[in-house]
Amino acid sequence: MPLSPDLRDKLLTFNCPQCRHALAKKGAWFMAMSRIKCGGCGHTVPITYGDKLALFESHAQLIDP
């Protein structure tokens, strides 16, 4: 399953696996990033393609029918 282009302009929320701090950015931002620095704990978190697939799948309800 590819990353849905329908979520490029939707706000997605990613939770840091270390501290659960929430980061909300548009789908296009997540498509381009390979790692983030958590604003809560400062941990650098790699974001793999598998992580992106899970993130996009968890926000699939945002796609307009």
C-alpha angles and dihedrals in degrees: 000000000000124000106276113246086206088074096052092100097035124100110248126189123219121188120212109245090218103050105002091239108162122236117190119196136145118276092248089060092054090047090059101041125087095181140008135203110232115237090210107050102007092237116149106234121198114220111208126195088256090054089051092050090052091047093050092044091052089055097044090113088072092069112104111239 
